[in-house]
Every structure is written in structure tokens, then in C-alpha cells.
């Protein structure tokens, strides 16, 4: 179970991640079942993904001059905000990564 988003995190979820809602894995699996999918399986990949998320932010910041030259300061800043937000939410336990596999009959 993920840590609920704090009131301070919710604006970032809505405005940076552009998530109108975030359901639990169990709720999403039920939604898939209701939609006619069978053999719905979920695998939590958070522990495998967390190092990638942190490394992506560090690499982006390390090569900031190159990225700013290639895509401009505004685009660089927008992506830095996205990467930093995702990294922070992974670290505080409120965001994770799940692989969902289902079949449609």
C-alpha cells in the first residue's frame, strides 16, 4: 500500500504529473475486470524503478547545459520539475510503478 499523497503533494500530482485521479492497484484491477478483462495480474516494480527515477533526475541535472542548449531553458526547467517531482514522490512512498497484464475474452 502506498503512502497517501500529502495535501502539499496534491497540487504537484494534478499540475506536474497531470493526474486527475490516481487509483489503487486493486481498484484498477477491478476496473479492468469490470471492462471484461480476465487473468488480471499486477506486479509491483517500485523497488526496481526507484533507482532509475533518481538516476534520471541526476543525469538530467548533470547535463543541464547540453539540455538547455538543445531544447531551451523553459523546456529544460519543465522536465527538471517533472523528474524532481516524480523522484520525491517515489522517495516518500506515495508514487510507485506497477506492471499490469490482462487478457480480453
C-alpha positions as CSV (number, residue, x, y, z in Angstrom):
1,X,0.0,0.0,0.0
2,X,1.3,3.4,-1.0
3,X,1.6,6.3,1.4
4,X,-1.3,8.7,0.6
5,X,-0.4,11.9,-1.1
6,X,0.0,14.7,1.4
7,X,-2.0,17.9,0.9
8,X,1.3,19.5,-0.1
9,X,1.8,16.9,-2.8
10,X,-1.6,17.0,-4.4
11,X,-1.0,20.2,-6.4
12,X,2.1,18.5,-7.9
13,X,0.1,15.4,-8.7
14,X,-2.6,17.5,-10.5
15,X,-0.3,20.1,-12.2
16,X,3.1,18.5,-12.7
17,X,2.1,14.8,-13.2
18,X,-1.3,15.9,-14.7
19,X,-3.0,13.2,-12.8
20,X,-6.7,13.9,-12.3
21,X,-7.0,10.8,-10.1
22,X,-4.8,8.0,-9.0
23,X,-6.5,4.8,-8.1
24,X,-5.1,1.9,-6.0
25,X,-3.8,-1.1,-7.8
26,X,-6.7,-3.2,-6.5
27,X,-9.3,-0.6,-7.8
28,X,-7.6,-0.5,-11.2
29,X,-7.6,-4.3,-11.4
30,X,-11.4,-4.3,-10.5
31,X,-12.0,-1.8,-13.2
32,X,-10.2,-4.0,-15.8
33,X,-12.3,-7.0,-14.6
34,X,-15.5,-5.0,-15.0
35,X,-14.4,-4.0,-18.5
36,X,-14.2,-7.7,-19.5
37,X,-10.5,-8.4,-19.0
38,X,-9.5,-11.7,-17.4
39,X,-6.4,-13.1,-15.8
40,X,-5.6,-9.6,-14.5
41,X,-2.2,-9.6,-12.8
42,X,-0.3,-6.8,-11.1
43,X,3.4,-6.8,-10.3
44,X,4.9,-4.0,-8.1
45,X,8.0,-2.8,-9.8
46,X,8.6,0.2,-7.4
47,X,11.8,-1.2,-5.9
48,X,13.3,-1.8,-9.3
49,X,12.2,1.6,-10.7
50,X,13.2,3.8,-7.8
51,X,16.9,3.8,-8.6
52,X,16.1,4.6,-12.3
53,X,14.0,7.6,-11.2
54,X,16.7,9.0,-9.0
55,X,19.4,8.4,-11.7
56,X,17.3,10.1,-14.4
57,X,17.0,13.3,-12.3
58,X,20.7,13.3,-11.5
59,X,21.7,12.7,-15.1
60,X,19.3,15.4,-16.4
61,X,20.8,17.9,-13.9
62,X,24.4,16.9,-14.6
63,X,23.9,17.6,-18.3
64,X,21.9,20.8,-17.8
65,X,24.0,22.9,-20.1
66,X,23.7,20.5,-23.0
67,X,19.9,20.0,-22.5
68,X,19.3,23.8,-22.2
69,X,21.2,24.3,-25.5
70,X,19.2,21.5,-27.2
71,X,15.7,22.3,-26.0
72,X,15.8,25.7,-24.3
73,X,15.7,26.8,-20.7
74,X,11.9,26.6,-20.4
75,X,11.7,23.0,-21.6
76,X,14.7,22.0,-19.5
77,X,13.0,23.5,-16.4
78,X,9.7,21.9,-17.1
79,X,11.3,18.4,-17.4
80,X,13.5,19.1,-14.3
81,X,10.4,19.8,-12.4
82,X,8.7,16.7,-13.6
83,X,11.8,14.5,-12.9
84,X,12.3,16.0,-9.4
85,X,8.6,15.6,-8.5
86,X,8.5,12.0,-9.6
87,X,11.7,11.3,-7.7
88,X,10.4,13.0,-4.5
89,X,7.1,11.1,-4.6
90,X,8.9,7.8,-5.2
91,X,11.2,8.5,-2.2
92,X,8.3,9.4,0.1
93,X,6.4,6.3,-0.8
94,X,3.4,7.8,-2.5
95,X,4.2,7.0,-6.1
96,X,5.3,3.7,-7.5
97,X,5.5,1.6,-10.6
98,X,3.2,-1.3,-11.4
99,X,3.1,-3.6,-14.4
100,X,-0.5,-4.8,-15.2
101,X,-1.1,-7.7,-17.6
102,X,-4.6,-8.7,-18.6
103,X,-6.4,-10.6,-21.4
104,X,-9.6,-9.7,-23.1
105,X,-12.0,-12.5,-23.8
